[in-house]
Amino acid sequence: MKIGKIFKDFRVGKNITLVEASEGIVSVPFLSRFERGLTDISFTHLLELLNRINVQLSEFEFLYQEKN
């Protein structure tokens, strides 16, 4: 499973919109493409987005490992 899909699952589960998650970090279209697996993201931006939706990197990594 792509990391964008994992991110989207967390974001949607917390009822956070694309606009809210991306504000000041990346554009809404970019975040949408990332979540659909159409583009890669820098580690720095991923960390900023995870922080925005209040998800620890360890939580994210655990779910990623579990799904793959």
N, C-alpha and C positions, 0 to 999 in steps of 0.2 A: 504494500500500500504506500502511496506517495505521501510525503510529509505534508503537502498542502491539504490533502483530504483529512489527515489527522488534525491539523490546525482548524480546519472548518468544523469538524465534529466538536472540538472544544468550544469554538466561538459560538456556534449555533446552540450548543447545550447551555451556554451562559446567557442566551438571548442578547448577544451583542451583534449589531449590524456591521456590514462591511464598512460603512462610513465611519462608525464609531471606532472600529478596530484600526482602520488605516490612517485616521486623521493625524497629519503631521509626520507620518513615517513613510508611507508609500501611497501611491494613488489608488483609488477604488478599483479602476480597471486592472491595475497590476495585481492587487490582492486577489481579485476574482480569478485572474488567469493562474496565479500561483495555486489557489485552492483547487482549481480544475486540473492541475498538473501540466499546464501549458508553458510554464516558465519556472526557472530556478530563482532562488532568493539568496541574498547574502546572509551569512550567519549573524551579522550584526543586526540586520533588519528583522530576522526571525526572532532574535532575543528581545528586541524592542516590542515586537508584536505580541510575543508571549507575555511579556511584562504588562502590556496594555490590557490583555484579557485575564490577567492574574493566574497564569499557569507557570509552574516551575519547569525549568528545562528537564529536570529528572523525571517529572510526571509525564512530560511530552515524550521523552526518550523511552520510558517504560511502555507506554501505550504503542509507540512505534514498533518496539521489539516484539510486543505481544501480537500485533497484527501482521507481522512479517515472518 
